[in-house]
Amino acid sequence: MKRTIYIINAILFMGCCLLVSTTTPDVKDINVNNKITYVNSDAIKKEEVIEVAPVEVIPEVTEEPVVEEVEEVKEESKEEVIIGKDEVIDEEELPTPPKEEVYVPPITVGSTFNGTMSGYGSDVEGSGYTYSGYYIRDTIYYNDPTYGELRILAGDSSIPMGTVIEVSNSNAGNFTGIVLDTGRNIGFGRVYDFDLLFKTSKEAINYGVSRNATFKILRVGY
Protein backbone atom coordinates (compact mmCIF):
# COMPACT_ATOMS: atom_id res chain seq x y z
CA MET A 1 0.00 0.00 0.00
CA LYS A 2 2.70 2.48 0.88
CA ARG A 3 4.53 1.57 -2.28
CA THR A 4 1.47 2.45 -4.28
CA ILE A 5 1.21 5.89 -2.58
CA TYR A 6 4.85 6.63 -3.32
CA ILE A 7 4.33 5.86 -7.00
CA ILE A 8 1.27 8.09 -7.17
CA ASN A 9 3.11 10.98 -5.48
CA ALA A 10 6.02 10.57 -7.85
CA ILE A 11 3.70 10.66 -10.84
CA LEU A 12 2.00 13.83 -9.53
CA PHE A 13 5.34 15.49 -8.86
CA MET A 14 6.57 14.76 -12.34
CA GLY A 15 3.28 16.08 -13.80
CA CYS A 16 3.66 19.34 -11.91
CA CYS A 17 7.23 19.78 -13.12
CA LEU A 18 6.17 19.08 -16.66
CA LEU A 19 3.35 21.63 -16.39
CA VAL A 20 5.70 24.34 -15.11
CA SER A 21 8.30 23.72 -17.79
CA THR A 22 5.82 23.96 -20.67
CA THR A 23 4.15 27.21 -19.49
CA THR A 24 5.22 30.31 -21.54
CA PRO A 25 4.86 33.89 -20.44
CA ASP A 26 1.90 35.83 -21.74
CA VAL A 27 3.64 38.29 -24.07
CA LYS A 28 1.84 39.46 -27.20
CA ASP A 29 4.51 41.69 -28.90
CA ILE A 30 8.22 40.94 -28.76
CA ASN A 31 10.63 43.47 -30.28
CA VAL A 32 13.82 41.83 -31.51
CA ASN A 33 15.67 45.03 -30.86
CA ASN A 34 14.63 45.02 -27.17
CA LYS A 35 15.95 42.95 -24.29
CA ILE A 36 13.22 41.26 -22.15
CA THR A 37 13.72 40.20 -18.52
CA TYR A 38 11.09 37.99 -16.86
CA VAL A 39 10.43 38.53 -13.20
CA ASN A 40 7.56 36.60 -11.68
CA SER A 41 6.13 36.02 -15.19
CA ASP A 42 5.90 39.81 -15.81
CA ALA A 43 7.67 41.11 -18.96
CA ILE A 44 9.68 44.25 -18.37
CA LYS A 45 11.01 45.88 -21.57
CA LYS A 46 14.33 47.59 -21.49
CA GLU A 47 14.84 49.60 -24.69
CA GLU A 48 18.35 49.77 -25.92
CA VAL A 49 19.23 53.39 -26.56
CA ILE A 50 21.71 54.01 -29.37
CA GLU A 51 23.24 57.42 -29.28
CA VAL A 52 23.74 58.87 -32.76
CA ALA A 53 26.28 61.62 -33.16
CA PRO A 54 24.77 64.83 -34.59
CA VAL A 55 25.50 65.29 -38.25
CA GLU A 56 26.98 68.67 -39.12
CA VAL A 57 25.17 70.18 -42.07
CA ILE A 58 27.59 72.00 -44.34
CA PRO A 59 25.83 74.60 -46.46
CA GLU A 60 26.37 74.12 -50.15
CA VAL A 61 28.76 76.70 -51.52
CA THR A 62 28.01 77.81 -55.01
CA GLU A 63 30.90 79.46 -56.79
CA GLU A 64 29.93 82.59 -58.64
CA PRO A 65 31.21 82.66 -62.19
CA VAL A 66 34.25 84.90 -62.57
CA VAL A 67 33.62 87.51 -65.19
CA GLU A 68 36.79 88.77 -66.77
CA GLU A 69 36.76 92.44 -67.50
CA VAL A 70 37.52 93.00 -71.12
CA GLU A 71 38.91 96.41 -71.94
CA GLU A 72 36.91 97.94 -74.70
CA VAL A 73 39.14 98.92 -77.58
CA LYS A 74 37.82 101.75 -79.63
CA GLU A 75 39.00 101.96 -83.13
CA GLU A 76 39.52 105.36 -84.51
CA SER A 77 37.08 105.97 -87.24
CA LYS A 78 38.57 106.76 -90.58
CA GLU A 79 36.94 109.34 -92.72
CA GLU A 80 35.57 107.89 -95.88
CA VAL A 81 35.18 109.75 -99.10
CA ILE A 82 32.20 108.75 -101.22
CA ILE A 83 33.29 108.69 -104.85
CA GLY A 84 30.23 107.24 -106.53
CA LYS A 85 26.86 105.80 -105.71
CA ASP A 86 28.16 102.43 -104.55
CA GLU A 87 31.91 103.02 -104.36
CA VAL A 88 33.50 104.09 -101.09
CA ILE A 89 37.25 104.76 -100.87
CA ASP A 90 39.26 105.26 -97.72
CA GLU A 91 40.72 108.77 -97.54
CA GLU A 92 44.16 107.34 -96.77
CA GLU A 93 44.13 105.47 -100.08
CA LEU A 94 43.58 108.61 -102.11
CA PRO A 95 46.69 109.74 -103.97
CA THR A 96 48.34 112.90 -102.69
CA PRO A 97 47.97 115.64 -105.27
CA PRO A 98 51.31 116.90 -106.48
CA LYS A 99 52.36 120.28 -105.16
CA GLU A 100 52.36 123.05 -107.67
CA GLU A 101 55.84 124.17 -108.54
CA VAL A 102 56.46 127.78 -107.62
CA TYR A 103 58.28 129.78 -110.23
CA VAL A 104 61.10 131.74 -108.65
CA PRO A 105 62.69 134.13 -111.14
CA PRO A 106 66.43 134.58 -111.02
CA ILE A 107 67.36 137.53 -108.83
CA THR A 108 70.21 138.81 -110.93
CA VAL A 109 70.94 142.15 -112.54
CA GLY A 110 69.06 142.45 -115.83
CA SER A 111 66.52 139.62 -115.22
CA THR A 112 62.96 140.56 -116.16
CA PHE A 113 59.70 138.80 -115.22
CA ASN A 114 55.98 139.48 -114.85
CA GLY A 115 53.93 139.20 -111.69
CA THR A 116 51.30 140.73 -109.41
CA MET A 117 51.60 143.75 -107.14
CA SER A 118 49.26 145.00 -104.43
CA GLY A 119 49.49 147.96 -102.04
CA TYR A 120 49.68 148.50 -98.27
CA GLY A 121 49.61 151.58 -96.02
CA SER A 122 52.30 152.75 -93.62
CA ASP A 123 49.65 152.87 -90.87
CA VAL A 124 49.53 149.05 -90.72
CA GLU A 125 53.08 148.88 -89.47
CA GLY A 126 52.77 148.75 -85.68
CA SER A 127 56.28 149.93 -84.99
CA GLY A 128 56.52 152.18 -88.04
CA TYR A 129 59.62 150.35 -89.27
CA THR A 130 60.05 148.03 -92.22
CA TYR A 131 61.73 144.61 -92.06
CA SER A 132 65.03 146.29 -93.01
CA GLY A 133 64.62 148.82 -90.15
CA TYR A 134 63.66 151.82 -92.28
CA TYR A 135 61.17 154.25 -90.66
CA ILE A 136 58.13 154.88 -92.88
CA ARG A 137 55.69 156.86 -90.70
CA ASP A 138 56.50 160.18 -92.45
CA THR A 139 57.53 159.05 -95.94
CA ILE A 140 56.93 156.37 -98.60
CA TYR A 141 60.24 157.06 -100.37
CA TYR A 142 63.84 156.08 -99.92
CA ASN A 143 66.70 158.29 -101.08
CA ASP A 144 69.36 156.10 -102.65
CA PRO A 145 72.79 157.58 -103.35
CA THR A 146 72.87 155.95 -106.78
CA TYR A 147 69.25 155.93 -108.00
CA GLY A 148 67.87 158.90 -106.06
CA GLU A 149 64.28 158.89 -104.74
CA LEU A 150 62.75 155.37 -104.87
CA ARG A 151 59.34 153.93 -103.95
CA ILE A 152 59.43 151.35 -101.15
CA LEU A 153 58.45 147.77 -101.97
CA ALA A 154 57.85 144.63 -99.95
CA GLY A 155 59.02 141.50 -101.74
CA ASP A 156 59.90 137.82 -101.36
CA SER A 157 62.20 136.90 -98.48
CA SER A 158 64.70 135.50 -101.00
CA ILE A 159 65.28 139.00 -102.41
CA PRO A 160 68.11 140.82 -100.56
CA MET A 161 67.15 144.05 -98.85
CA GLY A 162 68.22 147.10 -100.91
CA THR A 163 67.52 145.43 -104.29
CA VAL A 164 66.43 148.03 -106.86
CA ILE A 165 63.65 147.08 -109.29
CA GLU A 166 62.22 148.94 -112.27
CA VAL A 167 58.41 148.55 -112.38
CA SER A 168 56.21 149.09 -115.45
CA ASN A 169 52.65 148.31 -116.59
CA SER A 170 51.24 148.82 -113.07
CA ASN A 171 48.17 150.72 -111.83
CA ALA A 172 50.59 153.18 -110.18
CA GLY A 173 52.34 153.83 -113.49
CA ASN A 174 56.04 153.30 -114.23
CA PHE A 175 58.53 153.92 -111.41
CA THR A 176 61.67 152.57 -109.74
CA GLY A 177 61.42 150.97 -106.35
CA ILE A 178 63.62 149.43 -103.70
CA VAL A 179 62.87 146.30 -101.63
CA LEU A 180 63.01 147.25 -97.94
CA ASP A 181 60.19 145.11 -96.48
CA THR A 182 58.50 141.67 -96.47
CA GLY A 183 54.92 140.55 -95.90
CA ARG A 184 53.02 137.47 -94.74
CA ASN A 185 51.11 137.19 -98.01
CA ILE A 186 53.86 138.66 -100.17
CA GLY A 187 56.36 136.57 -102.13
CA PHE A 188 56.72 134.09 -104.95
CA GLY A 189 54.00 131.43 -104.72
CA ARG A 190 51.92 133.51 -102.29
CA VAL A 191 49.01 135.90 -102.82
CA TYR A 192 51.04 138.66 -104.47
CA ASP A 193 54.63 138.92 -105.67
CA PHE A 194 55.22 142.51 -104.47
CA ASP A 195 53.54 145.10 -102.24
CA LEU A 196 53.83 148.86 -102.91
CA LEU A 197 53.89 151.22 -99.91
CA PHE A 198 51.28 154.00 -99.63
CA LYS A 199 50.73 156.62 -96.91
CA THR A 200 47.42 155.10 -95.79
CA SER A 201 45.59 151.80 -96.17
CA LYS A 202 42.75 153.65 -97.89
CA GLU A 203 45.08 154.79 -100.68
CA ALA A 204 46.38 151.22 -100.99
CA ILE A 205 42.83 149.89 -101.39
CA ASN A 206 42.08 152.49 -104.05
CA TYR A 207 45.21 151.41 -105.87
CA GLY A 208 43.93 147.86 -106.17
CA VAL A 209 46.09 145.10 -107.66
CA SER A 210 48.26 145.08 -110.74
CA ARG A 211 47.81 141.61 -112.27
CA ASN A 212 50.49 141.68 -114.95
CA ALA A 213 53.15 144.16 -113.93
CA THR A 214 56.69 143.89 -115.30
CA PHE A 215 59.71 143.83 -112.99
CA LYS A 216 63.33 144.31 -114.01
CA ILE A 217 66.23 143.86 -111.59
CA LEU A 218 68.62 146.84 -111.68
CA ARG A 219 70.64 146.06 -108.56
CA VAL A 220 70.82 143.16 -106.12
CA GLY A 221 71.16 144.35 -102.51
CA TYR A 222 72.78 147.58 -101.41
Secondary structure, DSSP 8 states (H G I E B T S, - for coil): -HHHHHHHHHHHHHHHHHHHHT-----S---TTSEEEEETTEEEEE---------------------------------EEE-SSS-EEEGGGS-------------STT-EEEEEEEEEEGGG-SSSB-TTS-B-SS-SEEEETTTEEEEEEE--TTS-TT-EEEEESSTT-SEEEEEEE--TTBSTTSSBSEEEEESSHHHHHHH--EEEEEEEEEES--
